[in-house]
Amino acid sequence: MGMDNGSWSRLVSPAELEEAKRADRKLLSLRVTLFPDCAQRLARFRLIDAKLNAYERVLARMPDLVDPEGTHESIESVTWLIAFAGEAEHLQRWVELMLEVDQVTVAEINT
């Protein structure tokens, strides 16, 4: 599932993107895949989401993680759009160290 500017533009306003640029932040797409045998996928993705929100400016995520029905247990990966002030490699390494994380892909989005 490739994330390009078009996909994110439905979730993030041009004003939010401009604000990130003015704050000297890079727009990064962060895609996290969990190990196939991870039992509590939704809980694990929510924990990763909470950690990201605590330290970074999360603009959007796909899919959303607020599903109360529990139908998201089959999610294999989640992609976040983050306005990040540091280096992409640091973000990638930090997320790779989290429990149950199998694969992390970070890409800069040029707007």
N, C-alpha and C positions, 0 to 999 in steps of 0.2 A: 504494500500500500504506500505509494509515494506521496510525500507531502510537498506540495508546491505552494506558491503564494496564493493561488486560486482557492485551494482547500481551506487555508487559514483565513482568507478574507471574509468568509462567511461567519467566522467565530470572533474575529478581532477587528475592532474599528480602526480606520486610518488614524484617528487621534491617538489611540494607544500605541500604534506603531511609531508615530512621530515622537511621542513622549519618550519611548525607549531610545530612539536615535538621539534625541536632545540630551538624554542622561548618559550618553556615551556607552550604551549597552549594545551588545550584538544580539541579533535575533537568532536563536538556535532552535532547531528541531531535535528533540531528544526522544529516541525510540528505545524502549526497554522491553526485552523479552525475558520471561521467567523460565526456569528449568521445567521441562515437560512434566515431571512428577511433583511439582509444587501443589500442595493440597488446597491451601487457602488463597487462591489467586487474587480475588477481589480485595481481601484484607491486606495482602502484601502490596498490591498496587496502591491502595489507599495510604499505606504507611509511607511508601516512596513519595507519593503525592504530598503528604503532610511534611516530609523532610524537605522536599523541593520548595514548597510554599513558605517554609520557615526561613529559608536562606536566600531564595531567588524570587524574581518577579515572574510568576507563571501567568501567561496570558490566556492560554487555552489548553485543552487536552482532548484527545480523541482515542477511544470513546470516552464519554463522561463517566465518572465513577460513582454517581449518586443513585444508581438503580437499587431501589429497596426490595425488589422481588428476588434478587439473588440469581438472575438470569445471566449475570456477567461472569460467573465462575469459569466459563469456558474461554474467556479472553486470554489470548496468548501474548499480546503485546499492547502497550499503550504508548502513544506519542504525545509529548508535551511541546508547546511553543513557549519558549522562555526568553525573557530579556535578561541577558547575562552580562555581568561586568568583567568577568575574568576570562581566562583562556578556556577554550572548548575542551582541551585535553584534560584539564583539571576536573571539569564537570564529569567527563566520561569516567575518569579513574575513580572519582568519589562514588558514583552510582554503581560502578562495577564491584565495589567492595560491599555493597548491601547484600543481605541474605537472599538466597533463592534467585538472584539475577544471573541469567545465562548470557545475554547478549545486550550490548549497549551501542547504539549508533547515534552520533552527534553530527549534525550538518548545519552550517551557517546558512541563513536565508537572506539573500540580498534583495532589498526592496528598493 
